[in-house]
């Protein structure tokens, strides 16, 4: 099972391996370290699964729409190294529980929702956004 969740919420008992998919653990300014995020919040950190800082910055500054962000982020994750990592996560989620974590409150306008869609395509896993 694959879950997606805000990194600030309490861990799910059934959530399994908690993976931060944030490019960095900073505040919205993209520079200042967010001291609310510690090793207690996650088990693994795969910053390469986060949107590139310029892309997320453009979205936060409203220079691009959500649709533009999604299209550009999907292009970013077509990189073969990232695809290999996604396959590893997807196939692991077939036999164990994984939770993808990011700062957004919900998956609706968060790249972790996009990642979950892509992972589901790779391995037809069940996804629960909570």
matplotlib code that plots the C-alpha trace (Angstrom):
import matplotlib.pyplot as plt

x = [0.0, 1.2, 0.1, 0.7, 0.7, 1.9, 5.3, 4.0, 1.1, 1.5, 2.8, 0.3, 0.6, 0.1, 2.2, 5.3, 8.5, 8.2, 9.9, 10.4, 10.1, 11.0, 14.0, 15.1, 13.8, 13.4, 10.8, 8.9, 11.8, 13.7, 16.8, 16.0, 16.2, 12.8, 13.5, 10.1, 11.5, 13.9, 14.9, 11.9, 9.6, 10.9, 12.9, 14.4, 14.9, 15.0, 15.6, 15.8, 12.1, 11.3, 10.7, 13.7, 13.9, 13.4, 10.3, 8.7, 9.7, 8.0, 4.9, 4.9, 5.5, 2.6, 4.7, 3.3, 0.0, -0.5, -1.0, 2.3, 4.0, 2.6, 3.7, 7.2, 7.5, 6.4, 9.2, 11.7, 10.8, 11.3, 15.1, 16.2, 17.8, 14.6, 12.5, 14.7, 14.0, 10.3, 10.2, 12.0, 9.4, 6.5, 7.5, 8.3, 4.8, 3.4, 4.5, 4.9, 3.6, 5.2, 4.3, 5.4, 5.8, 5.9, 4.9, 1.6, -1.5, -3.1, -1.9, -4.2, -1.7, 1.4, 4.0, 3.5, 0.1, 1.8, 4.4, 1.6, -0.1, 3.1, 3.9, 0.4, 1.0, 4.3, 2.9, -0.9, -0.6, -3.3, -2.9, -4.5, -4.0, -4.4]
y = [0.0, 3.5, 6.4, 10.1, 12.5, 15.8, 15.5, 17.4, 15.0, 12.2, 9.0, 6.4, 3.2, 1.3, 3.8, 1.6, 3.2, 7.0, 8.7, 12.5, 13.4, 17.0, 18.5, 20.2, 20.6, 24.4, 27.0, 28.6, 30.9, 27.9, 28.8, 28.8, 25.3, 24.2, 23.2, 21.4, 18.7, 16.3, 12.7, 11.9, 12.9, 10.5, 7.3, 8.1, 11.3, 11.2, 14.8, 13.9, 13.2, 16.7, 19.4, 21.4, 24.6, 26.9, 25.0, 25.0, 28.7, 29.7, 28.0, 29.5, 33.0, 32.3, 32.7, 29.4, 27.6, 24.3, 22.6, 24.0, 22.9, 19.3, 19.1, 20.3, 18.1, 15.0, 15.8, 16.0, 12.5, 10.9, 10.9, 7.2, 7.4, 8.8, 6.2, 3.4, 4.9, 5.1, 1.5, 0.4, 2.3, 1.0, -2.6, -2.3, -0.9, -4.1, -6.1, -3.4, -0.1, 3.2, 6.8, 9.6, 12.8, 16.5, 19.8, 20.5, 19.8, 17.6, 15.8, 17.9, 20.5, 18.7, 16.8, 13.8, 13.3, 13.3, 10.8, 8.6, 8.6, 7.7, 4.9, 3.5, 3.3, 1.4, -1.3, -0.9, -0.3, 0.9, 4.6, 6.3, 10.0, 10.9]
z = [0.0, -0.8, 1.4, 0.9, 3.9, 5.2, 6.9, 9.9, 10.7, 13.2, 11.6, 10.5, 12.5, 9.2, 7.2, 7.0, 5.6, 5.7, 2.7, 2.5, -1.2, -0.6, -2.5, 0.7, 4.2, 4.2, 4.9, 2.0, 1.4, 0.1, 2.1, 5.9, 7.4, 8.7, 12.3, 12.5, 10.2, 11.9, 11.5, 13.6, 10.8, 8.2, 7.6, 4.3, 2.3, -1.5, -2.5, -6.1, -6.1, -5.1, -7.6, -8.6, -6.5, -9.5, -10.5, -7.1, -6.6, -9.9, -8.8, -5.3, -6.8, -9.1, -12.3, -13.5, -13.1, -11.4, -14.8, -16.0, -12.8, -13.2, -16.8, -16.0, -12.9, -14.9, -17.4, -14.6, -13.3, -16.7, -16.0, -16.0, -12.5, -11.1, -13.0, -11.4, -8.0, -8.7, -9.8, -6.6, -4.5, -6.5, -6.4, -2.6, -2.1, -3.6, -0.6, 2.1, 3.2, 2.2, 3.0, 0.7, 2.7, 1.8, 3.5, 1.7, 3.8, 1.1, -2.1, -4.3, -5.3, -4.2, -6.2, -3.9, -5.6, -9.0, -7.7, -6.4, -9.8, -11.5, -9.0, -9.5, -13.2, -12.6, -10.3, -10.0, -6.3, -4.1, -3.0, 0.0, 0.5, 4.2]

ax = plt.figure().add_subplot(projection="3d")
ax.plot(x, y, z, "-o")
ax.set_aspect("equal")
plt.show()
